[in-house]
Amino acid sequence: MGWGLVAPALLWTAAFFVLPFAAMVALSFAHMEGREVVRGFDPGNYIRIFTDWTMLKALLNSLEITVVVTVVSVVLAYPLAAIIAFRVPVRWQRLALLLAVLPFWTSYVVRSYAWLLVLGQNGVVNKALLSLGLIAEPLEIAATRTATVIGFVHFFVMLLTLTIYANLIQLSPNYARAAADLGAGRWQTFRHVILPLTLPGVVTGAFLTFVLCIGDYITPQILGGNAELTLPQLIMLQMGRSGNFPLASALSVVLMAVVTLAYFASSRWLRMDRV
């Protein structure tokens, strides 16, 4: 009965994830001769990835942007989730969460282009700074890493707020009361009681942020431009312009390996946290 219930999900996963991924791994060891794909076991694509500075830089750019976005999103989302969970009356919490996730109702592409208009030379940010006399000429924000980070953070703060809020509302107020009875102040209570108990939600949200951010193509393409390539952008260039599908497959396998390492790091940390 158990195998019968899980069989459809297993077959679906095998057909649409395992087999395509295996085919991609096999293709990553092929090489190009002119416009033809020659299959075989050639690790040259992987050697090129880690020896070609352009490709290695794209990987480093993706990692740097993802780490910054994850850290900033956690720092911003935790206070927001705490305010909604502890400061907003229960009858208004659903409305507060609805307002927090309202941008989810807008298309991802539309949000990215909206930020491009806000951060452009004639955008809202530059016009406001110029009118206040804080700057003499418009800032170059659009088509930079800063714009990419801002666009990402705007999206992932909402996701992290939900995961952290789900943990916070499950905490019994008796924990804080017990800590206060033992002489702990607010900061000590947060550091030694509330934060450790809510870390599973933080790490879960941070991992989801890491996965979605490092594999995203739209936001870096729209907000970051092509001045500083990320790994997904490089993969699309290899597929669209060069037609080098073996190299694109190798880059995708490397991206998958980075995500897998992040998963194992997160799961191991959570197991240690529960011990």
Wavefront OBJ file of the C-alpha trace (Angstrom):
o trace
v 0.000 0.000 0.000
v 2.822 2.407 0.881
v 4.708 1.807 -2.361
v 1.474 2.134 -4.302
v 0.814 5.564 -2.796
v 4.302 6.922 -3.450
v 4.742 5.299 -6.870
v 3.121 8.155 -8.865
v 5.366 10.746 -7.213
v 8.450 8.563 -7.712
v 7.635 7.970 -11.369
v 7.011 11.680 -11.915
v 10.318 12.586 -10.248
v 12.197 9.940 -12.225
v 10.678 10.989 -15.548
v 10.994 14.749 -15.160
v 14.035 15.161 -12.892
v 16.271 12.107 -12.560
v 16.359 11.109 -16.235
v 16.771 14.684 -17.581
v 19.485 15.367 -15.016
v 21.308 12.155 -15.957
v 21.083 13.140 -19.624
v 22.482 16.581 -18.785
v 25.390 15.053 -16.856
v 26.162 12.760 -19.787
v 26.016 15.694 -22.216
v 28.361 17.719 -20.014
v 31.176 15.276 -20.847
v 30.702 15.743 -24.592
v 32.492 18.383 -26.658
v 31.846 20.464 -29.739
v 33.493 19.951 -33.118
v 32.286 22.848 -35.209
v 28.521 22.815 -34.778
v 28.362 19.102 -33.978
v 28.136 17.575 -30.514
v 30.590 14.711 -30.093
v 29.655 12.487 -27.188
v 32.203 10.786 -25.012
v 33.881 11.143 -21.635
v 35.785 14.389 -21.928
v 36.232 16.421 -18.695
v 37.408 19.409 -20.727
v 34.254 21.420 -20.044
v 34.783 21.198 -16.285
v 38.475 22.020 -16.634
v 37.526 25.063 -18.682
v 35.008 26.231 -16.090
v 37.616 26.312 -13.312
v 40.467 27.642 -15.426
v 38.673 30.231 -17.565
v 38.493 33.414 -15.477
v 35.274 34.580 -17.188
v 33.408 31.445 -16.127
v 34.991 31.276 -12.717
v 34.124 34.930 -12.161
v 30.493 34.248 -13.104
v 30.371 31.515 -10.457
v 31.954 33.802 -7.858
v 29.543 36.616 -8.777
v 26.581 34.301 -8.258
v 27.896 33.136 -4.888
v 28.685 36.662 -3.682
v 25.302 38.060 -4.714
v 23.460 35.090 -3.220
v 25.251 35.298 0.127
v 24.665 39.063 0.394
v 20.996 38.706 -0.557
v 20.466 35.866 1.930
v 22.104 37.708 4.838
v 20.344 41.026 4.152
v 16.994 39.313 3.666
v 17.291 37.457 6.977
v 18.294 40.631 8.830
v 15.294 42.508 7.429
v 12.753 39.687 7.589
v 13.308 38.592 11.182
v 12.266 41.910 12.800
v 9.295 42.156 10.434
v 8.147 38.643 11.316
v 8.674 39.340 15.033
v 6.624 42.547 14.870
v 3.769 40.754 13.130
v 3.895 37.813 15.565
v 4.341 39.700 18.846
v 3.270 43.317 18.338
v 0.361 43.154 15.911
v -2.937 42.052 17.524
v -4.002 38.545 16.548
v -7.077 39.764 14.681
v -4.869 41.954 12.448
v -2.050 39.483 11.832
v -3.659 37.937 8.767
v -4.055 41.369 7.234
v -0.435 42.217 8.063
v 0.762 38.998 6.417
v -1.437 39.725 3.414
v 0.153 43.151 3.018
v 3.627 41.627 3.456
v 3.117 39.107 0.645
v 1.097 41.427 -1.591
v 3.991 41.856 -4.064
v 3.758 38.093 -4.724
v 0.570 38.832 -6.646
v 2.545 40.768 -9.231
v 4.432 39.043 -12.024
v 8.106 38.420 -11.248
v 9.142 40.058 -14.520
v 6.919 43.074 -13.881
v 8.468 43.567 -10.432
v 11.952 43.504 -11.923
v 11.076 46.083 -14.570
v 9.355 48.200 -11.909
v 12.587 48.286 -9.916
v 14.451 49.204 -13.087
v 12.198 52.251 -13.435
v 12.613 53.139 -9.758
v 16.418 52.839 -9.791
v 17.077 54.335 -13.231
v 18.731 57.709 -13.793
v 15.296 59.308 -14.157
v 13.737 57.048 -11.553
v 12.080 57.827 -8.251
v 15.240 57.354 -6.163
v 17.415 59.734 -8.164
v 14.663 62.328 -8.492
v 14.059 62.272 -4.739
v 17.774 62.603 -3.939
v 18.191 65.423 -6.464
v 15.183 67.318 -5.146
v 16.536 67.051 -1.596
v 19.929 68.318 -2.728
v 21.720 65.212 -1.475
v 23.368 64.522 -4.835
v 24.481 66.780 -7.692
v 23.895 64.313 -10.519
v 21.969 61.024 -10.881
v 23.517 57.926 -9.387
v 24.312 54.871 -11.510
v 22.203 52.298 -9.675
v 20.456 50.432 -12.487
v 22.484 47.826 -14.390
v 24.704 47.231 -11.352
v 25.086 44.559 -8.706
v 23.391 46.883 -6.223
v 20.228 46.925 -8.322
v 20.274 43.132 -8.545
v 20.613 42.805 -4.769
v 17.783 45.283 -4.153
v 15.476 43.415 -6.512
v 16.302 40.084 -4.914
v 15.949 41.340 -1.341
v 12.537 42.847 -2.099
v 11.326 39.417 -3.190
v 12.981 37.185 -0.607
v 12.177 39.275 2.458
v 8.553 38.278 1.890
v 9.444 34.585 1.685
v 11.620 34.676 4.798
v 8.995 36.612 6.739
v 6.522 33.777 6.216
v 8.922 31.007 7.276
v 10.168 32.886 10.341
v 6.657 33.979 11.342
v 5.482 30.353 11.194
v 8.101 29.470 13.830
v 7.549 32.520 16.010
v 3.815 32.003 16.478
v 4.446 28.448 17.687
v 6.549 29.641 20.617
v 4.810 29.527 23.947
v 5.019 32.794 25.927
v 5.989 30.665 28.910
v 9.543 30.416 27.532
v 10.052 34.169 27.812
v 8.381 34.230 31.221
v 10.632 31.447 32.504
v 13.707 33.269 31.206
v 12.558 36.473 32.923
v 12.007 34.588 36.190
v 15.590 33.376 35.954
v 16.851 36.948 35.613
v 17.350 37.135 31.857
v 16.832 40.475 30.139
v 15.138 40.955 26.780
v 18.361 40.580 24.804
v 19.418 37.480 26.749
v 15.966 35.962 26.305
v 16.116 36.571 22.576
v 19.683 35.321 22.201
v 19.434 32.184 24.351
v 15.749 31.221 24.024
v 13.830 32.718 21.120
v 16.546 32.737 18.471
v 17.671 29.096 18.983
v 14.061 27.885 18.899
v 13.315 29.761 15.669
v 16.567 28.970 13.856
v 15.013 26.028 11.942
v 12.638 28.471 10.278
v 15.449 30.934 9.613
v 17.692 28.290 8.060
v 14.838 26.846 5.998
v 13.992 30.271 4.613
v 17.673 31.070 4.061
v 18.163 27.838 2.130
v 15.133 28.524 -0.074
v 16.483 32.027 -0.649
v 19.893 30.626 -1.576
v 18.444 28.112 -4.045
v 16.074 30.536 -5.754
v 18.602 33.367 -5.854
v 21.619 31.517 -7.212
v 19.579 29.937 -10.002
v 17.677 33.070 -11.018
v 18.190 34.484 -14.488
v 15.520 37.188 -14.803
v 16.540 39.620 -12.057
v 20.276 39.759 -12.896
v 19.429 40.068 -16.588
v 16.963 42.941 -16.135
v 18.467 44.818 -13.186
v 22.120 43.864 -13.432
v 22.562 43.975 -17.178
v 25.433 42.092 -18.793
v 28.302 44.047 -17.270
v 28.722 41.463 -14.506
v 27.592 37.993 -15.544
v 26.133 35.454 -13.152
v 26.178 31.711 -13.719
v 22.575 31.465 -15.040
v 23.301 34.294 -17.483
v 26.441 32.509 -18.661
v 24.473 29.299 -19.167
v 21.914 31.124 -21.303
v 24.691 32.726 -23.351
v 26.225 29.342 -24.063
v 22.870 27.966 -25.151
v 21.492 30.949 -27.049
v 24.522 32.530 -28.717
v 27.231 29.887 -28.836
v 25.045 26.798 -29.102
v 27.538 25.005 -26.859
v 25.146 22.674 -25.072
v 27.879 20.465 -23.521
v 29.475 23.482 -21.819
v 26.056 24.789 -20.760
v 25.309 21.363 -19.283
v 28.591 21.363 -17.367
v 27.832 24.818 -15.975
v 24.380 23.592 -14.929
v 25.898 20.580 -13.171
v 28.260 22.886 -11.270
v 25.288 25.051 -10.286
v 23.432 21.956 -9.118
v 26.480 20.850 -7.123
v 26.616 24.214 -5.326
v 22.923 23.922 -4.405
v 23.462 20.347 -3.205
v 26.352 21.426 -0.985
v 24.180 24.192 0.461
v 21.465 21.645 1.175
v 23.799 19.271 2.987
v 25.283 22.148 4.965
v 21.813 23.320 6.015
v 20.506 19.863 6.891
v 23.597 19.009 8.909
v 23.382 22.291 10.811
v 19.731 21.709 11.598
v 20.448 18.219 12.892
v 23.173 19.637 15.119
v 20.740 22.298 16.306
v 18.190 19.693 17.349
v 20.655 17.581 19.335
l 1 2 3 4 5 6 7 8 9 10 11 12 13 14 15 16 17 18 19 20 21 22 23 24 25 26 27 28 29 30 31 32 33 34 35 36 37 38 39 40 41 42 43 44 45 46 47 48 49 50 51 52 53 54 55 56 57 58 59 60 61 62 63 64 65 66 67 68 69 70 71 72 73 74 75 76 77 78 79 80 81 82 83 84 85 86 87 88 89 90 91 92 93 94 95 96 97 98 99 100 101 102 103 104 105 106 107 108 109 110 111 112 113 114 115 116 117 118 119 120 121 122 123 124 125 126 127 128 129 130 131 132 133 134 135 136 137 138 139 140 141 142 143 144 145 146 147 148 149 150 151 152 153 154 155 156 157 158 159 160 161 162 163 164 165 166 167 168 169 170 171 172 173 174 175 176 177 178 179 180 181 182 183 184 185 186 187 188 189 190 191 192 193 194 195 196 197 198 199 200 201 202 203 204 205 206 207 208 209 210 211 212 213 214 215 216 217 218 219 220 221 222 223 224 225 226 227 228 229 230 231 232 233 234 235 236 237 238 239 240 241 242 243 244 245 246 247 248 249 250 251 252 253 254 255 256 257 258 259 260 261 262 263 264 265 266 267 268 269 270 271 272 273 274 275
